[in-house]
Amino acid sequence: MIVTFDYGGVVCFMPSPEMRGEIARLSGLSDEVLWELDRKYRGEWDRGVYDGIGHYRFILAKEGVSLNDGSLARIVQADFESWSRINPATVKLMRDIKAAGLRLGILSNIPRDFPRDSVSVFAEADIAVFSCDLGIIKPEAGIYEKLREKAGCAYEEIVFFDDKVDNVNKARELGIQAFLWEGAEAARTLVSGLTGAAI
């Protein structure tokens, strides 16, 4: 059995409205316009097609905005900072899972230029699968297959938490025991019940 976590919205908190507003301000676009463009095209950044500067250059150009590399780099830095607030309750759960003798996994859509070294729990995982290393993003089936392959087990032996319904549903289609993230304590109860481990 391996218990696997998404990163954004699970291991870390979602960006705050203030952080999102600052990124929009730096871009010169309204919140509504910027985040709709980001939602539409961010998968290509997570897939590794672009780096952060390339991503923001591409989506801003859709609205006729052209910024220099320095300005784009500031936007990218603010973006990364908005995803850097780690949820201590999730980290404690992950460490308790390992202490109980269960394996720990990470499965995340994440850009290749995101500072993964800054997230200590990534190094603590037994396996980690990141979209940017594969050119595949959730909820595409191939990324779950790579998780199963690296875990060396059947889909049914994987427990997975994600904050996006589409990602959970695809995982379930494949046989993974996948659950929509509802907080660390709810996840702790689920894992204890599924594994019989005292967590």
N, C-alpha and C positions, 0 to 999 in steps of 0.2 A: 504494500500500500504506500502511495506517495500523495501527500497533501500539497496542492499547488495553488499559488496565489498570483493574480494579476498585480500590476504595480499601481497605475493611476486610479485613484479613487478607492484603493484597497490598502496597499502598503503606504501610500501617501494620501493626504487629503486632496480633494479637488481644489483647483485654483479659486481663490476668493473673488467676489465681484470687484473688489478694489484692485487686485492684481490684474484681472482681465481688463478693467478700465484703463489701467496704466499702459498695458500693451497696445490697446486700441489708440490711446492718445499718442504714443510714440509712432504709430503707423500712419496717423492722419485720417483714419477711417472711423466711422461710428462703431460702437460695440456690435450692433446688430449686423452690419455689413461684414465686418472683419470676421466675426465668429461663424457666420454662415459660410464664408469662403474657406475658413480653416476647417470647418466640419466636412466640407465637400472634398477638399484636396489633401488633408493631413495624412491620409493613408499612404500617399506616395512618399511623404517624408519618413513615416514609420517603416515603409518598405525599403528605404535606402536609396530611392531614386534621386532625391535631393538631400543636401545638407540644410541646416536651418536657414542660412542666408538665401540659398536657392529657393526654399519653400516660400519664404516671405516675399522675395523678389517676384516670384511667379504669381502669388495670389494678389499682391498689391497692384501688379500690372493689369489685372483683370478690371481694376477700377481706375486705370490710368495714372497710378501713383508710382513714381520712380525715386528711390532713395539710394544714397551711396552705401558702400559696404560697411562703413563705420556705424551708420544709423541702423542698418539692418542687423548688424552684430549686437547692438544694444537691445533691439527687439527680441532677438533670439535668447540673449542672456536673461531678459525679463521673463520670457516664456519658460525657460528651464527653472528659474527661481520659483515660478508659480507652481511647479510640480515637485518642489523639494521639501515640502513640509511633511515629514514622516509622521505617521500615526503610531504613537508609542504602544497603544493597545494591540495593534496588529503585530508589531515586532515582538512583543511579549508572547503573544499566542504562537507565533512562528518558532520562537526559541523553546517554548514549552512543548511544542510538537516534536522537535528534535530531541529534547531531553527525555521524552516518553519513548524514544526508540523508533519513531516513525521517520520516514524520509521526507524531505522538504524540497519543493520545486517552485520555480518562477516561470510564468508564461506571460509575456507582455509585448504589446505593440509599443515600440520605443525607437526614437531616431538614433542613427549611428553616432551622432555627435553629442548625444546626451551624456553627461558625466557620470557614467555608471559606477565608477570607482568611489563616488561620494556616497553611495548607498551601501552601507556596510552589510546589510542583510543579504544582498545579492551574493556576496562571497561566502555566506554561511549556508546557502542553499546547496543541496546535493546535486541538483541539475538546474540549469537556467536556459530558457529558450527565448530569444529575442527576435522580433520580426526583422529588424534591420540586418541581422546576420544571414537571413535566409531569403530575403526578397518575398516573403509571404506574410500576410497579416491575418489576424483574427477578423472575421469568423471563417476564413478559408480553411478547408479541411486539412490541407497539407501541413499547417503549423501544429495542429493537434497530433497528426501522425508523427511529426518530428519529436514532439513531447513524448509520445508513447514509445518511440524508438529509443530515445535517450534514457527513458525510465526503465526500459527493458521489461515491461509488464503489459498485461492486457489493458484495454481502455477501462474496463470495469474496475480495475484496481487503482484508478486515479480519482482523487477527490479534487475538485477545482472550484475556486471562488473568483467571480468576476462581477464588475458593477454594471455590465451591459447585457441586456436581455438577449440580443442577437448572438453574442459570444457564448452565453450559457446554453441557448437552445441548440446551436450547432454542436457543442460539446456533448450534449445529451443525445443528439441524433446518433453520434458515434459510439455511445455506450458509456461515456465518462459520467461519473457521479458529480454533476455540476450544479452549482447553487449561486443564485443572485446574492451579492454581498449585502448583508443587512447589519454589519458591525461585528466586532471581534467576539463579543460574548455569545451572540447567536451562532457564529461559526464554531466557537469552542464547544458549544453544546452539540452541534451537528457532528463534529469530528469525533467527539467522545462516544456518541451513540453509534456511529458507523464503525469505529475501530475497536471499541471496548477499552481504549486506553484511558488512563486517568490523566487528564490534561487540565 
